[in-house]
Amino acid sequence: MNLRRTLAVAIVAFGVVISAFARERIRDVIYQKRGGFALTMDVFKPEKPNGIACAFLVSGGWVSDHNNISPEFAKLMTDQGITCFMVVHGAQPKFQVPEIVEDINRAIRFIRFNAKTYSIDPNKIGISGGSAGGHLSLMLAAFGGPGKEAAKDPIDRESSAVNAVACLFPPTDFMNWGTEGKVAFENPMLMIGFGKAFGATKDTPKDKLAEMSAALSPIRGFTAKTCPVLIIHGDKDPLVPLQQSEIAVAKLKSLGVDAKLIVRPGKGHGWPDLQPDAAEMVRWFISHLNK
């Protein structure tokens, strides 16, 4: 089962025992226009907003699809007063991962710029996702930051920094994939599946592979100022090694960052009973942002 399908299955699973959705859903809010098309998010507003926002990245295998927006998952957030933004980004192979990262930066800037409109606190923005969505979440935790003061668009002047992360089974270090010193894209299966998304081919020189792998590894951007991070990962994951989450959390803790890894015994890359894990992520956001 590929990354995109497993994440879609996982998101749908959140809704198994949920019957009602958020108080209000605003569909297809445009946060970016590029190359003749629009990138959008759906906004789910709670009945009693507490000021916390969560950007959930609808992403699996760095592919994003409006059909995978989940009102069920959003309800877990809105029930606790969190305003949930389901973000759809440009999908690979049409767009490469560096461009997708820029999409997510723009989405956070858009949310922060419109904080008053959506009754949120611009200093209480969390981000979440699974697999590729988890990777993108951590890229924002590692590299999100101030916008350009001279930008023509006022949205681009806003910061893309996030204030907390809670994510599932994310890639974190393409330079040390599974074991120390193993570059992810030297694995033929990963190259076939995702090489184009990263701008890599079988003919890409090793030094160039290492350069792009390092640049897109969130672990390389962690500092003592990185926001609190929760990661949930199965110990039988056949696609993204548990080691990826272990080394990320170890690095964060070594820097003094509030970080936690929850390991799910016997679980692979997504599992049908994810609702308790979603509840853990909601609790993480409440405990770190409701202050």
Secondary structure, 3 states (H helix, E strand, C coil): CCHHHHHHHHHHHCCCCCCCCCCEEEEEEEEEEECCEEEEEEEEECCCCCCCEEEEECCECCECCHHHCCHHHHHHHHCCCCEEEEECCCCCCCCCHHHHHHHHHHHHHHHHHCCCCCCCCCCCEEEEEECHHHHHHHHHHHHCCCCCCCCCCHHHHCCCCCCEEEEECCCCCCCCCCCCCCCHHHCHHHHHHHCHHHCCCCCCCHHHHHHHHHHCCHHHHCCCCCCCEEEEEECCCCCCCHHHHHHHHHHHHHCCCCEEEEEECCCCCCCCCCHHHHHHHHHHHHHHHCC
